[in-house]
Amino acid sequence: MPDLPIKSIWRILKGMPNVGSHAQNLDIFYRPQIAGYDALRKRLLHGRKTLVDWLEPSEGARVVEIGAGTGAMIEFWGNRINRFSKFYLVDLCPAMLEMARSRSRHIPQIEVVECDATQFQLIEPVDIVYFSYSLTMIPDWEKALNQAMTLLKPGGKLGIVDFYISEKKAASNHIQHGAFTRWFWSHWFSHDQVHLSADHLPKLHILTQPLKITESWGPLPWLPLIHAPFYIYMGQKSDAV
Ligand SMILES: C[S@@+](CC[C@H](N)C(=O)[O-])C[C@H]1O[C@@H](n2cnc3c(N)ncnc32)[C@H](O)[C@@H]1O
């Protein structure tokens, strides 16, 4: 297969190192795979276009993506980006940021920001904050979510798409994963410092008023019979805040 992204696959198999700061580890992990990143992740990171379709930004919206990587979500937004008055792409990994800057250089409303998700601040609040497959890679994900809430204006929308495992006893309106599923997927992804959690969805319900949720399964590249669990969540910040 001539189009196999060998460098990406090799780096994923070696796993994410733990030799320096979080930013350094991310750079060691992503830099060798950057050329093939988008093509491979198109086959792995499911539900990203659906999240974008759900968020429905109004004219002049101010939008933030936390853990924006190469800026791949720009393609899913398409012409809708022209509605945004400002679009911040926030990430901590220099290799990813280089690609995001190059991809967005002709889109004046985009600002690419090098910052840890737990530290990113703005003076003026925004209409939408979303995380696409980044929450599971952020060590202090709870702090990152709390920080995201401070960015949002009352009534603003928080969107997440990511891998997850269910709680041991999931609420009746949520999918229940068996013990093997929960064990298998958390171990499979932890090799690359992607930490699947049963705590993300409950925390999102506490922070926001849920508007839309879907829980599903998506195939892995070259392993079409193996499906990993992911969810898409959209919630709204209370007007009262
Ligand atoms: C799997 S990639 C997803 C990229 C992009 N959102 C997408 O959907 O293609 C996860 C991203 O989260 C970023 N990330 C991990 N920890 C972070 C942190 N603490 N602060 C900001 N970004 C972080 C990584 O550098 C990486 O670009």
The ligand as an SDF file (V2000), in Angstrom:
LIG
                    3D

 27 29  0  0  0  0  0  0  0  0999 V2000
   -5.8370   14.4770   18.6910 C   0  0  0  0  0  0  0  0  0  0  0  0
   -5.3060   16.1260   18.4690 S   0  0  0  0  0  0  0  0  0  0  0  0
   -6.8120   16.8870   17.8340 C   0  0  0  0  0  0  0  0  0  0  0  0
   -6.5240   18.0780   16.9790 C   0  0  0  0  0  0  0  0  0  0  0  0
   -7.7380   18.7390   16.3360 C   0  0  0  0  0  0  0  0  0  0  0  0
   -8.6290   19.2760   17.3260 N   0  0  0  0  0  0  0  0  0  0  0  0
   -8.4560   17.7980   15.4140 C   0  0  0  0  0  0  0  0  0  0  0  0
   -9.6390   17.5100   15.6400 O   0  0  0  0  0  0  0  0  0  0  0  0
   -7.8390   17.3620   14.4320 O   0  0  0  0  0  0  0  0  0  0  0  0
   -5.2320   16.7570   20.1390 C   0  0  0  0  0  0  0  0  0  0  0  0
   -4.5840   18.1270   20.2320 C   0  0  0  0  0  0  0  0  0  0  0  0
   -4.6560   18.5810   21.5950 O   0  0  0  0  0  0  0  0  0  0  0  0
   -3.4710   19.3190   21.8490 C   0  0  0  0  0  0  0  0  0  0  0  0
   -3.2530   19.4240   23.2970 N   0  0  0  0  0  0  0  0  0  0  0  0
   -2.9560   18.4230   24.1600 C   0  0  0  0  0  0  0  0  0  0  0  0
   -2.8000   18.9230   25.3970 N   0  0  0  0  0  0  0  0  0  0  0  0
   -3.0100   20.2580   25.3290 C   0  0  0  0  0  0  0  0  0  0  0  0
   -3.0080   21.3040   26.2800 C   0  0  0  0  0  0  0  0  0  0  0  0
   -2.7410   21.0820   27.5850 N   0  0  0  0  0  0  0  0  0  0  0  0
   -3.2750   22.5590   25.8540 N   0  0  0  0  0  0  0  0  0  0  0  0
   -3.5400   22.8090   24.5400 C   0  0  0  0  0  0  0  0  0  0  0  0
   -3.5650   21.8440   23.5950 N   0  0  0  0  0  0  0  0  0  0  0  0
   -3.3000   20.5810   23.9720 C   0  0  0  0  0  0  0  0  0  0  0  0
   -2.4010   18.5190   21.1240 C   0  0  0  0  0  0  0  0  0  0  0  0
   -1.2280   19.2760   20.8960 O   0  0  0  0  0  0  0  0  0  0  0  0
   -3.1240   18.1500   19.8400 C   0  0  0  0  0  0  0  0  0  0  0  0
   -2.9070   19.1080   18.8480 O   0  0  0  0  0  0  0  0  0  0  0  0
  1  2  1  0
  2  3  1  0
  2 10  1  0
  3  4  1  0
  4  5  1  0
  5  6  1  0
  5  7  1  0
  7  8  2  0
  7  9  1  0
 10 11  1  0
 11 12  1  0
 11 26  1  0
 12 13  1  0
 13 14  1  0
 13 24  1  0
 14 15  1  0
 14 23  1  0
 15 16  2  0
 16 17  1  0
 17 18  1  0
 17 23  2  0
 18 19  1  0
 18 20  2  0
 20 21  1  0
 21 22  2  0
 22 23  1  0
 24 25  1  0
 24 26  1  0
 26 27  1  0
M  CHG  2   2   1   9  -1
M  END
$$$$
